[in-house]
Amino acid sequence: MATWDRSSRRPPQVAEPAVEGEPHLPMGRELSEANRFAYAALCGISLSQLFPEPEHSPFCTEFMTGLVKWLELSEAVLPTMTAFASGLGGEGADVFVQILSKDPILKDSPLVITQDLMTFSLKDGRYDARARVLICHMTSLFQVPLAELDLLEETFLESLKDAKEEESESAEASRKKKENRRKWKRYLLIGLATVGGGTVIGVTGGLAAPLVAAGAATIIGSAGAAALGSVAGIAIMTSLFGAAGAGLTGYKMKKRVGAIEEFTFLPLTEGRQLHITIAITGWLASGKYRTFGAPWAALARSREQYCLVWEAKYLMELGNALETILSGLANMVAQEALKYTVLSGIIAALTWPASLLSVANVIDNPWGVCLHRSAEVGKHLAHILLSRQQGRRPVTLIGFSLGARVIYFCLQEMAQEKDCQGIIEDVVLLGAPVEGEAKHWEPFRKVVSGRIVNGYCRGDWLLSFVYRTSSVQLRVAGLQPVMLQDRRVENVDLSSVPRQVEVSKIRELVQGPRAGGQQSPSAVT
């Protein structure tokens, strides 16, 4: 199992909190009133640019209302902030950035805005995917490396569970690290646990009854559970990671769901993170790719990653059929007809070689079976995510071939539900055997907060072949771009990518730019 190596990462450089024992407000409130106004206004403008759709309007309004209160601004400014969040005054974003950049606090540490926004966003025990996209956007505006956000999120977790230092660290390094974390913990816990007169926050609704220590131990281990000294801390951990504590690995399909025979999650990494990644394999084959986790050995989108294990028997049958087709082609490559049709990627249904069509039945049946089952698995995955089995954290989905089809139907199913927003951060679909017409992707705008990446290959003759009877009428996303005009959608042509660099290209897709020229805060090794 992969591990997440952060040994080379430096701790975030931020202004230090006051001496322990002194009252200390979250850093955002230390800005001047004018700069707090600029801070809130910039968030409102950014929200309007990132989430202009009507479905996201309630979130934007609620976020700005809470932020005005968080920053202790006068309620009189709320109509102005709401107007910014609804799309008015967008041309003033650069002005507000310049104003804030001159603030003494931000000059010393521009990461202050990131840390304050993250604390605000997490205070109620949930991490909305839209809030994380906003934090990434704001961090980018102040030219702070987004890799700092991952480290900041890790520090936040440390502030809740008080993880022990490894004994292998030198005494001096350990002391400095402890001091840094102690300062951060003091700041973050103050920011999370008190507002105004010291009212405990984050304990609302179903979170009113905190977990007992034994229950907390299933989330963060017995040592960490003993360190959870506040009701707010326990409630936040409960909400973020799910009340059961086991997250996705704790999910087991209790009974057969429709046609689905196998559906479970396998951890790819060790550790916890405030955002997670689920990778979905499209087929299995003998040899190197006989397991679900094999294609994702180099994936490091998050410290907490899973792969979906689904319908292994049928995916292996499909993989074997693909191998049969491909091995048979080795003897046909010398044929001129094949050279100038299949391998050139400019084929039509009538130009397929008879020798290839003669073995079509080898793949047609397992392909049809897996097409149907992948759609059912996608719908089931949608309801798992909607039920917050993963906790209240942003989720990134990445899949290839039929795994991308699972994601497509997952998003399609989620889009039909009322509370589908704020769960999915990014999705990456590679070689997706799904409809590529923009109208079918339009509903995904209200489900996905960050990026919708469609990786396609015009010369994927095998995908063309399995769609040979309908590809004239059907736009297949895995073969061409999805022409949806939306800041989320990124079409990446993989047609000219040599096989030897294909993996590195896919890593770039997972890591790649966010809206507005942002870079994903998570690196891929």
C-alpha positions as CSV (number, residue, x, y, z in Angstrom):
1,M,0.0,0.0,0.0
2,A,1.3,3.4,-0.9
3,T,2.3,5.9,1.8
4,W,2.2,9.7,1.6
5,D,5.6,11.2,2.0
6,R,5.7,14.7,3.3
7,S,9.2,14.7,4.7
8,S,10.4,17.3,2.3
9,R,7.5,19.7,2.8
10,R,8.1,22.7,5.0
11,P,5.5,23.9,7.5
12,P,3.3,26.8,6.3
13,Q,4.8,30.2,7.2
14,V,2.2,32.2,8.9
15,A,2.0,34.9,11.6
16,E,2.3,33.3,15.0
17,P,-0.5,33.4,17.5
18,A,-0.2,35.3,20.7
19,V,1.4,33.8,23.8
20,E,-0.5,30.9,25.3
21,G,-3.1,32.1,27.8
22,E,-3.7,35.4,26.0
23,P,-7.1,35.8,24.2
24,H,-6.5,35.6,20.5
25,L,-9.0,36.1,17.7
26,P,-8.8,34.3,14.3
27,M,-6.4,36.1,12.0
28,G,-9.1,37.4,9.6
29,R,-10.5,39.6,12.4
30,E,-7.1,41.2,13.0
31,L,-7.3,43.0,9.6
32,S,-8.5,46.5,9.6
33,E,-12.2,47.1,9.0
34,A,-11.5,48.3,5.5
35,N,-9.4,45.2,4.7
36,R,-12.0,42.9,6.2
37,F,-14.5,44.4,3.9
38,A,-12.1,43.9,1.0
39,Y,-11.5,40.3,2.1
40,A,-15.3,39.5,2.2
41,A,-15.9,41.4,-1.1
42,L,-13.2,39.4,-2.8
43,C,-14.8,36.1,-1.6
44,G,-18.2,37.3,-2.8
45,I,-16.9,38.2,-6.3
46,S,-15.0,34.9,-6.5
47,L,-18.1,32.9,-5.6
48,S,-20.1,34.6,-8.3
49,Q,-17.4,33.7,-10.9
50,L,-16.9,30.1,-9.7
51,F,-20.6,29.3,-9.2
52,P,-22.9,31.4,-11.3
53,E,-25.6,28.7,-11.6
54,P,-28.9,29.3,-9.7
55,E,-28.5,26.0,-7.9
56,H,-25.5,27.4,-6.1
57,S,-27.1,30.7,-5.1
58,P,-28.3,29.5,-1.6
59,F,-24.8,28.3,-0.8
60,C,-23.2,31.6,-1.9
61,T,-25.7,33.6,0.1
62,E,-25.3,31.5,3.2
63,F,-21.5,31.5,2.9
64,M,-21.3,35.3,2.7
65,T,-23.8,35.8,5.5
66,G,-21.6,33.6,7.8
67,L,-18.4,35.2,6.6
68,V,-19.7,38.7,7.4
69,K,-20.5,37.5,10.9
70,W,-17.2,35.7,11.2
71,L,-15.2,38.8,10.3
72,E,-17.4,40.9,12.7
73,L,-18.4,43.3,10.0
74,S,-21.5,45.4,10.3
75,E,-24.7,43.8,9.2
76,A,-25.2,46.9,7.0
77,V,-22.6,45.6,4.5
78,L,-24.5,42.3,4.0
79,P,-26.6,43.5,1.0
80,T,-23.4,44.7,-0.7
81,M,-21.7,41.3,-0.1
82,T,-24.8,39.5,-1.3
83,A,-24.7,41.6,-4.5
84,F,-21.1,40.7,-5.1
85,A,-21.9,37.0,-4.7
86,S,-24.8,37.4,-7.2
87,G,-22.4,38.7,-9.9
88,L,-22.3,42.5,-9.4
89,G,-19.0,44.3,-9.2
90,G,-16.8,41.5,-10.6
91,E,-14.5,44.0,-12.2
92,G,-13.3,45.0,-8.8
93,A,-11.5,41.8,-7.9
94,D,-8.0,43.0,-8.8
95,V,-8.6,46.2,-6.8
96,F,-9.4,44.2,-3.7
97,V,-6.4,42.0,-4.2
98,Q,-4.2,45.0,-4.3
99,I,-5.7,46.5,-1.2
100,L,-5.3,43.3,0.8
101,S,-1.7,42.8,-0.5
102,K,-0.7,46.0,1.2
103,D,-2.0,45.0,4.6
104,P,1.0,44.5,7.0
105,I,-0.3,41.1,8.2
106,L,-0.7,39.8,4.7
107,K,2.6,41.2,3.6
108,D,4.3,39.0,6.1
109,S,2.2,36.0,5.4
110,P,-0.3,36.0,2.5
111,L,-1.3,32.5,3.7
112,V,-3.4,34.1,6.4
113,I,-6.4,34.4,4.1
114,T,-6.2,30.7,3.2
115,Q,-5.9,29.6,6.9
116,D,-8.8,31.9,7.9
117,L,-11.1,30.7,5.1
118,M,-10.3,27.1,5.9
119,T,-11.0,27.5,9.6
120,F,-14.3,29.3,8.7
121,S,-15.3,26.7,6.2
122,L,-14.7,23.8,8.7
123,K,-16.2,25.3,11.8
124,D,-19.5,23.5,11.5
125,G,-17.9,20.1,10.9
126,R,-18.3,19.9,7.2
127,Y,-16.0,20.8,4.2
128,D,-18.1,21.7,1.3
129,A,-16.4,21.0,-2.1
130,R,-17.4,24.5,-3.2
131,A,-15.6,26.0,-0.2
132,R,-12.4,24.2,-1.1
133,V,-12.6,25.3,-4.7
134,L,-13.0,28.9,-3.4
135,I,-10.0,28.5,-1.0
136,C,-7.9,27.2,-3.9
137,H,-9.0,30.2,-6.0
138,M,-8.3,32.8,-3.2
139,T,-4.9,31.2,-2.4
140,S,-4.0,31.4,-6.1
141,L,-5.0,35.1,-6.2
142,F,-2.4,35.9,-3.6
143,Q,0.2,33.8,-5.4
144,V,0.7,31.3,-2.6
145,P,1.7,27.8,-3.8
146,L,-1.3,25.7,-3.6
147,A,0.8,22.8,-2.2
148,E,0.6,24.8,1.0
149,L,-3.1,24.1,1.3
150,D,-2.5,20.4,1.6
151,L,-0.1,21.0,4.4
152,L,-2.4,23.4,6.1
153,E,-5.2,20.8,5.9
154,E,-2.9,18.2,7.5
155,T,-2.0,20.6,10.2
156,F,-5.7,21.1,10.9
157,L,-6.1,17.4,11.4
158,E,-3.1,17.4,13.7
159,S,-4.7,20.1,15.7
160,L,-7.7,17.9,16.3
161,K,-6.0,14.6,17.0
162,D,-2.7,15.6,18.5
163,A,-0.6,13.0,16.6
164,K,2.6,11.8,18.3
165,E,5.9,12.7,16.8
166,E,8.0,9.9,15.4
167,E,10.8,8.8,17.7
168,S,13.3,8.8,14.8
169,E,13.3,12.6,14.5
170,S,16.2,14.5,15.9
171,A,15.6,16.3,19.2
172,E,15.9,19.8,17.7
173,A,13.7,19.1,14.7
174,S,11.2,17.4,16.9
175,R,11.1,20.4,19.3
176,K,10.7,22.9,16.5
177,K,8.0,20.9,14.8
178,K,6.1,20.5,18.1
179,E,6.4,24.2,18.8
180,N,5.0,25.0,15.3
181,R,2.1,22.6,15.7
182,R,1.4,23.8,19.2
183,K,1.0,27.3,17.9
184,W,-1.1,26.2,15.1
185,K,-3.3,24.0,17.3
186,R,-3.9,26.8,19.7
187,Y,-4.9,29.1,16.9
188,L,-7.1,26.6,15.0
189,L,-8.9,25.3,18.1
190,I,-9.6,28.8,19.3
191,G,-11.0,29.6,15.8
192,L,-13.1,26.5,15.8
193,A,-14.3,26.3,19.4
194,T,-15.2,29.9,20.2
195,V,-17.1,32.7,18.6
196,G,-17.7,35.9,20.6
197,G,-18.5,34.9,24.1
198,G,-17.1,31.4,23.8
199,T,-20.1,29.5,22.5
200,V,-19.1,26.1,21.3
201,I,-19.8,25.8,17.5
202,G,-20.0,22.9,15.1
203,V,-22.4,20.9,17.4
204,T,-25.7,21.2,15.7
205,G,-28.5,18.8,14.8
206,G,-27.3,15.2,14.8
207,L,-23.9,16.3,16.2
208,A,-25.4,17.4,19.5
209,A,-24.5,14.1,21.1
210,P,-20.7,13.7,20.9
211,L,-18.9,10.4,20.4
212,V,-17.6,8.6,23.4
213,A,-13.8,8.0,23.4
214,A,-14.2,4.4,22.2
215,G,-16.1,5.6,19.1
216,A,-13.5,8.3,18.4
217,A,-10.8,5.8,18.6
218,T,-12.2,4.1,15.4
219,I,-11.7,7.4,13.6
220,I,-8.2,8.5,14.7
221,G,-6.8,5.8,16.9
222,S,-6.8,5.3,20.7
223,A,-4.0,7.8,21.3
224,G,-5.6,10.5,19.2
225,A,-9.0,9.9,20.8
226,A,-7.6,10.5,24.3
227,A,-6.4,13.9,23.1
228,L,-9.8,15.0,21.9
229,G,-10.5,17.4,24.7
230,S,-13.4,19.4,23.4
231,V,-17.0,18.6,22.3
232,A,-16.4,20.8,19.2
233,G,-13.3,18.8,18.2
234,I,-15.2,15.4,18.5
235,A,-18.2,16.7,16.7
236,I,-16.1,18.1,13.8
237,M,-14.2,14.9,13.4
238,T,-17.5,12.9,13.5
239,S,-19.0,15.0,10.8
240,L,-15.9,15.2,8.6
241,F,-15.1,11.5,8.6
242,G,-18.6,10.0,9.2
243,A,-20.2,8.8,12.4
244,A,-19.1,5.2,11.9
245,G,-15.5,6.4,11.7
246,A,-14.4,3.7,9.2
247,G,-15.2,6.0,6.2
248,L,-15.5,4.2,2.8
249,T,-13.5,1.1,3.9
250,G,-16.3,0.5,6.4
251,Y,-18.9,0.3,3.6
252,K,-20.1,-3.2,2.7
253,M,-23.0,-3.9,0.4
254,K,-25.3,-5.6,2.8
255,K,-27.3,-7.3,0.0
256,R,-27.3,-7.5,-3.7
257,V,-28.4,-4.2,-5.3
258,G,-30.2,-4.8,-8.5
259,A,-27.8,-6.4,-11.0
260,I,-24.8,-5.5,-8.9
261,E,-22.9,-8.5,-7.4
262,E,-19.7,-6.8,-6.1
263,F,-19.2,-3.3,-4.8
264,T,-16.6,-2.3,-2.1
265,F,-13.8,0.2,-1.5
266,L,-10.1,-0.7,-1.2
267,P,-7.7,1.8,0.4
268,L,-4.8,2.8,-1.9
269,T,-3.0,4.8,0.7
270,E,-2.5,5.0,4.5
271,G,-3.6,8.1,6.4
272,R,-6.5,10.6,6.5
273,Q,-7.1,13.8,4.6
274,L,-9.7,16.5,4.5
275,H,-10.4,15.6,0.8
276,I,-10.4,12.1,-0.7
277,T,-9.9,10.5,-4.1
278,I,-11.8,7.5,-5.5
279,A,-10.2,5.8,-8.5
280,I,-12.3,3.5,-10.7
281,T,-10.7,0.8,-12.9
282,G,-12.3,0.1,-16.3
283,W,-11.3,-3.5,-16.9
284,L,-9.1,-6.2,-15.5
285,A,-6.5,-8.4,-17.3
286,S,-4.1,-11.1,-16.6
287,G,-0.6,-10.1,-15.6
288,K,0.2,-6.7,-14.3
289,Y,-3.3,-5.3,-14.4
290,R,-5.1,-8.2,-12.7
291,T,-6.0,-6.1,-9.6
292,F,-8.1,-3.0,-9.2
293,G,-5.3,-1.1,-7.6
294,A,-2.6,-1.8,-10.1
295,P,-3.4,1.1,-12.6
296,W,-3.3,3.6,-9.7
297,A,0.1,2.7,-8.1
298,A,1.5,6.1,-9.0
299,L,-1.6,8.1,-8.1
300,A,-1.1,10.6,-5.3
301,R,-4.0,13.0,-5.6
302,S,-4.7,12.9,-1.9
303,R,-3.3,11.4,1.3
304,E,-6.5,9.4,1.5
305,Q,-7.3,7.4,-1.7
306,Y,-9.5,4.5,-2.5
307,C,-10.2,2.3,-5.6
308,L,-13.7,1.0,-6.2
309,V,-13.8,-2.8,-6.5
310,W,-16.8,-3.8,-8.6
311,E,-17.9,-6.7,-10.7
312,A,-14.5,-8.3,-11.0
313,K,-15.7,-11.4,-12.7
314,Y,-17.3,-9.5,-15.6
315,L,-14.4,-7.0,-15.9
316,M,-11.9,-9.9,-16.1
317,E,-14.0,-11.5,-18.9
318,L,-13.9,-8.2,-20.7
319,G,-10.2,-7.9,-20.2
320,N,-9.6,-11.4,-21.5
321,A,-11.7,-10.6,-24.6
322,L,-9.7,-7.4,-25.2
323,E,-6.5,-9.4,-25.0
324,T,-7.9,-11.9,-27.5
325,I,-8.7,-9.2,-29.9
326,L,-5.4,-7.4,-29.5
327,S,-3.3,-10.6,-29.8
328,G,-5.2,-11.5,-32.9
329,L,-4.4,-8.2,-34.5
330,A,-0.7,-9.0,-34.3
331,N,-1.2,-11.3,-37.3
332,M,-3.3,-8.8,-39.2
333,V,-1.1,-5.7,-38.9
334,A,0.7,-6.7,-42.1
335,Q,-2.5,-6.4,-44.1
336,E,-2.6,-3.2,-46.1
337,A,-6.3,-2.7,-45.5
338,L,-5.8,-2.8,-41.8
339,K,-2.8,-0.5,-42.0
340,Y,-4.8,2.2,-43.7
341,T,-8.1,1.8,-41.9
342,V,-7.9,0.6,-38.3
343,L,-4.4,1.9,-37.4
344,S,-5.0,5.3,-39.0
345,G,-8.0,5.9,-36.8
346,I,-10.1,7.2,-39.8
347,I,-12.4,4.2,-40.1
348,A,-16.1,3.9,-40.8
349,A,-18.3,1.0,-40.1
350,L,-18.0,-0.4,-43.7
351,T,-14.2,-0.3,-43.7
352,W,-13.6,-2.7,-40.8
353,P,-11.6,-5.8,-42.0
354,A,-13.7,-8.9,-42.3
355,S,-11.1,-10.8,-40.2
356,L,-11.7,-8.4,-37.4
357,L,-15.5,-8.5,-37.7
358,S,-15.3,-12.3,-37.6
359,V,-14.1,-12.2,-34.0
360,A,-16.4,-9.4,-32.9
361,N,-18.6,-11.8,-30.9
362,V,-15.6,-12.4,-28.6
363,I,-15.9,-8.9,-27.2
364,D,-19.5,-7.8,-28.0
365,N,-21.2,-9.8,-25.3
366,P,-18.8,-9.0,-22.3
367,W,-18.8,-5.4,-23.5
368,G,-22.6,-5.2,-23.5
369,V,-22.8,-6.8,-20.0
370,C,-20.2,-4.4,-18.6
371,L,-21.9,-1.4,-20.2
372,H,-25.1,-2.2,-18.3
373,R,-23.4,-3.1,-15.0
374,S,-21.2,0.0,-15.0
375,A,-24.3,2.2,-15.3
376,E,-25.8,0.4,-12.3
377,V,-22.6,0.7,-10.3
378,G,-22.4,4.4,-11.0
379,K,-26.0,5.0,-9.8
380,H,-25.2,3.0,-6.6
381,L,-22.0,5.0,-6.0
382,A,-24.1,8.2,-6.3
383,H,-26.3,7.2,-3.4
384,I,-23.3,6.1,-1.3
385,L,-21.8,9.6,-1.8
386,L,-25.1,11.3,-1.2
387,S,-25.5,9.5,2.1
388,R,-22.1,10.9,3.1
389,Q,-20.6,7.5,3.8
390,Q,-17.3,9.2,3.2
391,G,-18.0,12.0,5.7
392,R,-18.6,15.6,4.8
393,R,-15.5,16.1,2.7
394,P,-14.8,16.9,-0.9
395,V,-14.4,13.9,-3.2
396,T,-12.4,13.6,-6.5
397,L,-13.4,10.8,-8.9
398,I,-11.0,9.5,-11.6
399,G,-11.6,6.6,-13.9
400,F,-10.7,5.1,-17.3
401,S,-12.8,3.3,-19.9
402,L,-15.8,1.7,-18.1
403,G,-14.6,3.3,-14.8
404,A,-15.1,6.6,-16.5
405,R,-18.6,5.4,-17.4
406,V,-19.3,4.6,-13.8
407,I,-18.4,8.2,-12.9
408,Y,-20.6,9.5,-15.7
409,F,-23.7,7.7,-14.4
410,C,-22.8,8.6,-10.8
411,L,-22.9,12.3,-11.7
412,Q,-26.1,11.8,-13.8
413,E,-27.8,10.1,-10.8
414,M,-26.6,12.7,-8.3
415,A,-27.8,15.6,-10.5
416,Q,-31.4,14.3,-10.1
417,E,-31.2,14.7,-6.3
418,K,-31.9,17.8,-4.4
419,D,-28.8,17.9,-2.1
420,C,-26.2,16.9,-4.7
421,Q,-24.1,20.1,-4.5
422,G,-20.8,20.5,-2.5
423,I,-19.8,16.8,-2.5
424,I,-17.8,16.3,-5.7
425,E,-14.7,18.5,-6.2
426,D,-13.1,17.3,-9.4
427,V,-13.7,14.5,-11.9
428,V,-11.4,13.0,-14.5
429,L,-12.8,10.7,-17.2
430,L,-10.3,9.0,-19.5
431,G,-11.5,7.2,-22.7
432,A,-15.1,7.4,-21.5
433,P,-17.6,5.2,-23.4
434,V,-20.5,7.6,-22.9
435,E,-22.5,10.1,-24.8
436,G,-20.4,13.2,-25.6
437,E,-23.2,15.7,-26.5
438,A,-23.0,18.8,-24.4
439,K,-26.6,18.6,-23.3
440,H,-25.9,15.3,-21.5
441,W,-23.1,16.9,-19.5
442,E,-25.0,20.1,-18.7
443,P,-26.5,18.8,-15.4
444,F,-23.0,18.0,-14.1
445,R,-22.4,21.7,-13.6
446,K,-24.5,21.7,-10.4
447,V,-22.8,18.5,-9.1
448,V,-19.1,19.2,-9.7
449,S,-17.6,22.2,-7.9
450,G,-14.1,22.1,-9.5
451,R,-13.0,20.5,-12.8
452,I,-14.6,18.2,-15.3
453,V,-11.7,16.7,-17.3
454,N,-12.5,14.7,-20.5
455,G,-9.4,12.9,-21.7
456,Y,-10.1,11.6,-25.3
457,C,-8.2,10.0,-28.1
458,R,-9.4,10.4,-31.7
459,G,-7.4,7.3,-32.8
460,D,-8.8,4.9,-30.2
461,W,-9.9,2.4,-32.8
462,L,-10.8,-0.2,-30.2
463,L,-13.4,2.1,-28.6
464,S,-14.6,3.0,-32.1
465,F,-14.9,-0.7,-32.9
466,V,-17.2,-1.6,-29.9
467,Y,-19.3,1.4,-30.9
468,R,-19.2,0.5,-34.6
469,T,-22.9,0.1,-35.1
470,S,-23.9,3.4,-33.5
471,S,-20.8,5.7,-33.7
472,V,-22.1,7.4,-36.8
473,Q,-25.0,8.8,-34.8
474,L,-23.4,8.9,-31.4
475,R,-20.8,11.3,-30.1
476,V,-18.5,9.3,-27.9
477,A,-16.8,11.4,-25.2
478,G,-13.7,9.1,-25.2
479,L,-13.2,9.9,-28.9
480,Q,-13.7,13.6,-29.1
481,P,-14.1,16.8,-27.0
482,V,-17.3,17.6,-25.1
483,M,-18.4,21.0,-26.4
484,L,-19.9,22.4,-23.2
485,Q,-19.0,26.0,-22.6
486,D,-18.3,26.1,-18.9
487,R,-15.2,27.0,-16.9
488,R,-15.3,23.5,-15.3
489,V,-14.9,21.5,-18.5
490,E,-11.4,20.7,-19.8
491,N,-11.0,18.6,-22.9
492,V,-7.5,17.1,-23.3
493,D,-6.6,15.4,-26.5
494,L,-4.4,12.3,-25.8
495,S,-4.3,11.3,-29.5
496,S,-0.7,12.2,-30.0
497,V,0.6,11.2,-26.6
498,P,3.1,8.3,-27.0
499,R,2.4,5.3,-24.8
500,Q,5.6,5.7,-22.8
501,V,4.6,9.2,-21.6
502,E,0.9,8.5,-21.3
503,V,1.1,7.9,-17.6
504,S,2.9,11.2,-16.9
505,K,0.3,13.0,-19.0
506,I,-2.5,11.5,-17.0
507,R,-0.8,12.6,-13.8
508,E,-0.9,16.2,-15.2
509,L,-4.6,15.9,-15.8
510,V,-5.2,14.9,-12.2
511,Q,-3.0,17.7,-10.9
512,G,-3.7,20.2,-13.7
513,P,-4.9,23.8,-13.8
514,R,-8.1,24.8,-12.1
515,A,-10.5,27.5,-13.2
516,G,-8.8,30.8,-13.5
517,G,-5.4,29.3,-14.1
518,Q,-5.2,27.6,-10.7
519,Q,-3.1,24.5,-10.1
520,S,-4.5,21.6,-8.1
521,P,-3.2,21.8,-4.5
522,S,-2.3,18.1,-4.6
523,A,0.8,16.9,-6.3
524,V,1.0,13.6,-8.2
525,T,4.2,11.6,-7.7
